[in-house]
Amino acid sequence: MEARHIIGVAAMYAFAYYAIARSALADIRRFDSELFRHLGATPGVSAKNSTAIIEMLFDRRLPLEHHPREFRAKLFLARAMLLLSPALFIAVFVLL
């Protein structure tokens, strides 16, 4: 595998991870505006939203029982992708 392929895979993975996490944050804004403000997120594009996403992913209290199933799935997937990312990148480099 060439370096450009590794970089391409890493970029697509990072984009998918961020899109899922960002979508979960947007879901929070729709069903729990107080939690959205507590995370420090803002509507639109902001560096605060990246910080809010990290806080959301590492908050062990989330998801709550009353949160929608779609949000729970997105949060679980984003957490799994974040957890598995080092293994994916190691596997890509080993296959090089």
N, C-alpha and C positions, 0 to 999 in steps of 0.2 A: 504494500500500500504506500502510496506517495504521501508526502506531508500535506499536500492540498486536500487529499481525501480525508485525512484525519481531522484537519481543521474544519472541513465541510461538515463532517459528522458531528463534531463538537458544537459547531455553530447551530446546526439544526436542532440538536438535543437541547441546547441552552434556550433557543427560541421557543421550542415547544414547552419546556418547563416554565419559562417566564409567562408565556401566554396563558397557561393553565392557572398558575398562581395569581396572575392579574385578574383573570376571570372570576376566581374565587373571591378576591377582594371586592370586585364589582358586585358580586352576589351579596356580600355582607352589607354593602351600602344600601341595597334594595330592601333587605329584611331586618336589619338591625343597625340603624343609623348611629345609635349610641356607641356600639362596639366599633364602628367605622371611625368615629371621632376619637375614641379611646386609643385606637391603634396609631393615630396621628396621620391618617390618610387624608388626602384631599382629592376633590373631583379633578379629572383631567390628568395631565402628565406632570409628575413632580418627583423629585428625589425622595421626598417623604413617603411616597407610595412604595418604593423599594424597601425602605426601612420597615414600613407597615407589613409588607409581605413577609419579611424575615421574622418579625415579631409574631405574625399570625401562624407561620409554620412551626415555630418553636414553642408556642403556647400550648401546654399540655391540657389545658381546660377545654380547648376547642377540638372538635365540634360539640356543641351542647345538644341535648336530646331534642329540643324543639327546632333545631336548624334543619332546613330542607335537605332532602336526600341528595339532590344534585350538588349542593355545596359540600356535603360530606364526601362525596365521591371525588370532587375536584381537589379538596384538601388532602385526602388520602393519596391520590395520584401524585400531586405536587410533592408531598413529603417522601413518597417512595422514589420519585425521580431524583430528588435531592440526595437521598440516602444512597441510591445506586450509582450516582454519577461517577464517583471515584473508581468503582469496579468497571464500569463501562470504558472509561478512558484507559485504564490499565490494560483491559482486554484488547482494545484497539491498538495500543502500542506493542503488545506482545505479538499480535498477529502481523505486525509490520514486517 
